[in-house]
């Protein structure tokens, strides 16, 4: 059987107190279960969808600005 995942003592150079590491370890154990993994997968799908939607919106705005810049000066009148 594989060893349980544990949080390291330092994350990004910041020392985590033991109480916080224990809470994180409990969260890892929960997320590795069948219900937890489904919730994590759904959350990731939602985040990816939101990022993609924002990306598409920014591309549309960029294309509109480029079309306005390429249009002749009196074409919109």
C-alpha positions as CSV (number, residue, x, y, z in Angstrom):
1,X,0.0,0.0,0.0
2,X,1.3,3.5,-0.9
3,X,2.2,5.9,1.8
4,X,-0.2,8.7,2.5
5,X,0.6,12.1,1.0
6,X,1.8,14.6,3.5
7,X,2.3,18.3,3.4
8,X,6.0,19.3,3.6
9,X,7.3,21.4,6.5
10,X,8.1,24.3,4.2
11,X,6.0,25.5,1.2
12,X,7.5,28.3,-0.9
13,X,10.0,29.1,1.8
14,X,7.4,29.5,4.5
15,X,7.4,27.1,7.4
16,X,4.0,25.6,8.1
17,X,3.0,24.9,11.7
18,X,2.2,21.3,12.6
19,X,-1.4,22.1,13.3
20,X,-1.9,23.3,9.7
21,X,0.1,20.4,8.2
22,X,-2.2,17.9,10.1
23,X,-5.3,19.7,8.7
24,X,-3.8,19.6,5.2
25,X,-3.0,15.9,5.6
26,X,-6.6,15.2,6.6
27,X,-7.8,17.1,3.5
28,X,-5.5,15.1,1.3
29,X,-6.9,11.9,2.7
30,X,-10.4,13.1,2.1
31,X,-9.6,14.2,-1.5
32,X,-8.2,10.8,-2.3
33,X,-11.5,9.1,-1.6
34,X,-14.2,8.5,-4.3
35,X,-16.4,11.4,-3.3
36,X,-13.5,13.8,-2.7
37,X,-11.9,13.0,-6.1
38,X,-15.2,13.7,-7.8
39,X,-15.6,17.0,-6.1
40,X,-12.0,17.9,-6.9
41,X,-12.5,17.0,-10.6
42,X,-15.7,19.0,-10.8
43,X,-14.0,22.0,-9.2
44,X,-11.1,21.8,-11.7
45,X,-13.5,21.5,-14.6
46,X,-15.3,24.6,-13.4
47,X,-12.0,26.6,-13.0
48,X,-10.8,25.5,-16.5
49,X,-14.2,26.5,-18.0
50,X,-14.0,29.9,-16.4
51,X,-10.5,30.5,-17.6
52,X,-11.4,29.4,-21.1
53,X,-14.5,31.7,-21.1
54,X,-12.3,34.7,-20.0
55,X,-9.8,33.8,-22.7
56,X,-12.5,33.7,-25.4
57,X,-13.9,37.0,-24.2
58,X,-10.5,38.7,-24.3
59,X,-9.9,37.4,-27.9
60,X,-13.2,38.8,-29.0
61,X,-12.4,42.2,-27.6
62,X,-9.0,42.1,-29.2
63,X,-10.5,41.2,-32.6
64,X,-13.1,44.1,-32.3
65,X,-10.3,46.6,-31.5
66,X,-8.2,45.4,-34.4
67,X,-11.2,45.7,-36.7
68,X,-11.9,49.2,-35.6
69,X,-8.3,50.2,-36.1
70,X,-8.2,48.7,-39.6
71,X,-11.5,50.4,-40.7
72,X,-11.2,53.6,-42.8
73,X,-11.7,56.8,-40.8
74,X,-15.1,57.8,-42.4
75,X,-16.5,54.2,-42.8
76,X,-18.6,54.3,-39.6
77,X,-20.5,57.4,-40.5
